[in-house]
Amino acid sequence: MPRKCAPRIIESGCKGCGICARFCSGGVLEMSEDFNPRGYHHPRRREGAPCKGCRNCELLCPDLAIFVEEEGE
């Protein structure tokens, strides 16, 4: 059975570079129109898009503002 994963975004730590959304292999992430407390647009999960668990977002985020959580963690 494939594992279920979900990106967890630490909005307050994001500087809005968009790397996570650009390199998401499943197209799960997009940039929000909302601003975080630092004044940057942060990523959000696309409605209904299943995370593949590739962890590209987690590995490439320069601010460590996103991580992938597996179901049951």
Residue pairs with C-beta under 8 A, 6 or more apart in sequence:
3 53
3 70
3 71
4 50
4 51
4 70
4 71
5 51
5 52
5 53
5 68
5 69
5 70
5 71
6 45
6 51
6 68
6 69
6 71
7 20
7 24
7 28
7 29
7 43
7 45
7 51
7 57
7 58
7 66
7 67
7 68
7 69
8 66
8 67
8 68
8 69
9 42
9 43
9 44
9 45
9 65
9 66
10 64
10 65
10 66
10 67
11 36
11 37
11 42
11 65
12 36
12 37
12 38
13 63
13 64
13 65
14 36
14 38
14 40
14 42
14 43
14 63
14 65
14 66
15 38
15 40
15 62
15 63
15 65
16 31
16 36
16 40
16 41
16 42
17 62
17 63
18 31
18 43
19 57
19 60
19 61
19 62
20 29
20 43
20 56
20 57
20 60
20 61
20 66
21 29
21 30
21 31
21 43
21 57
23 56
23 57
23 60
24 54
24 56
24 57
25 52
25 54
25 56
26 49
26 50
26 51
26 52
26 54
27 46
27 49
28 45
28 46
28 49
28 50
28 51
28 52
29 43
29 44
29 45
29 46
29 57
30 43
30 44
30 46
31 41
31 42
31 43
31 44
32 41
32 42
32 43
32 44
33 41
34 41
34 42
34 44
35 41
35 42
36 42
42 65
43 57
43 66
45 51
51 68
53 68
53 70
55 68
57 66
57 68
58 66
58 67
58 68
